[in-house]
Amino acid sequence: MSIDTPETTARTVEGAEKVDQQFAQLAEWLGQRDDLPITGRYAEYLRSKIGTGNAGTLHFEQGKKASAFSKKNMADRLHRPGKADRSVFVRTADAPFDNYGRLLAYLAPNYSAEERAGMTRAQRATFNLDLVREGWAAPFIIYPSIPGEADLPMFLDAAARAVTAGKGIWGESLTMPAYEYRAVEKLYDIAATIVAGKTPKDRYSWRQRYCVDMRTRRLHGPEDYIDIDPVYRLWIWPGDVRAAIADLNLIPAPRLVDAD
């Protein structure tokens, strides 16, 4: 919960190479056609990332590295020399599963009350935070499931330090956070349908969430999240926008107000 690790849904090197080809093809279409459901501004942003011919492979390799780090980190933090390993503490979100059936939760070592008494909040960090701290997960906070007032600053500081230091996925300038990668997969399918002369079921289903800059409380449209530093993106589903504006005192960005 609140993080997004690179996808390994390509499953194999060959699968990742197929994604390479699909994304490169999409980059060509974005440069040639004006009937695709995307703004020219965002198309240019994407083309720089997906036209390389190895965007799928890069993401797949990052996913494997993130998985390897997570497994080792969990084993290390759960281990107790001479004793049974600690169990895992699980705190689920209000809606415990996402659209892909994956559990949304914070995970941490289940320290005893005695252990917790002698530890700082940072030492008791969740495995979620560990992934962010080491650059193997992008922040992915979705309203209204926002970390508490004591946890949010620690979370954002860890993310900012990872980005600045070029840790994990942030060591590559062409990195796509997993939410961006999944959106591009959907956009490819929609674009392929249009190029084939058919009508997609929902042209804009590839991008739905609005995005807020947590530093300014400015609300941006679905394609304008690129104007926000990845550390400070707060995502909002369309059905929650009205409530979020009231709850968080949001200010719509000029581009959103002027949109047709």
C-alpha positions, 0 to 999 in steps of 0.5 A: 500500500502507498507504493508501486514496485516495477512489474514482472508481468512480462514473466520472461526475457522473451516476454519483456522483448515483446513489450519492447517491440510493442512500446516502440511501435506505440512510440511510432504511432504517437509520432505519426497519428493524431487520432489517438486518445492522448495529448500531444504534450504527453505523447512527446513525454512518453515517446522519449521513454518508450521509443528506446526499444528496451523499455519493457526489458528495463522495467522487467529487470527492475522488477526482478531486482526489486523482488530480490531486494524485498525477499532478502530484506524481509528475511533479514528483518524477520530473522532472530538469531537462535530463535524462531523468525518473527511473524509479519504484522499486516495492516490492510487498507479500507479496500483490501484489494486493488483492481488486479486482486492484489492485497493492499496492506502495510507489512512490517516485522511483528516486534514484541511490545518490549522490542518496540519500546526501545526502537524509533519509528524509523527502526520499526519501518514497514517493508513498504518504506524499506522499498521506497528508501532503497529506490525499489518502489515509487510512492503511490499514495491514493486518496483517501488512504494517506499515511498518518501525520507522523508517517507521511513526512518520513515516507516522503523524506525517504522517497526524496532521498532515494531519488536524489541519490539515484537509488534503485529505479531512480538510477535510470533516467528513462525509468517508468514508475509501475503505474505509468508502465501499466498505463502504457500497456493499456494505451498500446492495446487501445492504439492498436485497436484504432490503427486496425480501424476498429473502435475501442470500448473506452478510448480513455480507460488507459488513464483515469486518476487525477493527481495532486501536488502534495506541496501545493495542493494543486489538482492536475488532470490525468495526463498532467501528473508529469508536472509533479515531482514523482515523490509528491504525487497524490492520486485520486480516482474520478469518483473521489475528486469532489470529496478530495477537493473539499477535504484537502482544500485543493486548487485546480491547475490552470490547465485543468480549468481551461480544458475543453 
